[in-house]
Amino acid sequence: MIASLNAVVSAPTAVSWIAAGLSVPTFKILYNNAWPSFGESYEPFAPSCTCMMPKANGDWSDAFAQTAEALRPLLRGVQPAR
């Protein structure tokens, strides 16, 4: 089911790794920098996973705003499910 999605937004859980492993554009929302990204904005071991890190530690509104902006191009023209 995950492979059929246009994108996945997740916390740093198994779901984010499964989605990225299936090459689904994945946005992992983080509290701050994560060591698995080795300082990059994506996961080097799962390049379809973008790390959404706030400018200030714990600024969830910033992390979600960045994610919403990144999702817009992926969801243009997508019809809502009925």
KABEL-V803690 format. One record per backbone hydrogen bond with DSSP energy under -1.0 kcal/mol. NH is the residue of the N-H (numbers start at 1). CO is the residue of the C=O. If there is no record, write none. Layout:
BEGIN
nh/co
NH/CO
NH/CO
END
This chain:
BEGIN
nh/co
4/1
5/2
8/25
10/27
13/11
17/13
18/14
19/15
20/16
21/17
22/18
23/20
24/19
26/48
27/8
28/50
29/10
30/52
37/34
38/35
40/37
43/49
46/43
49/46
50/26
51/41
52/28
53/51
58/31
59/56
60/58
63/59
64/60
65/61
66/62
67/63
68/64
69/65
70/66
71/67
72/68
75/71
78/75
END
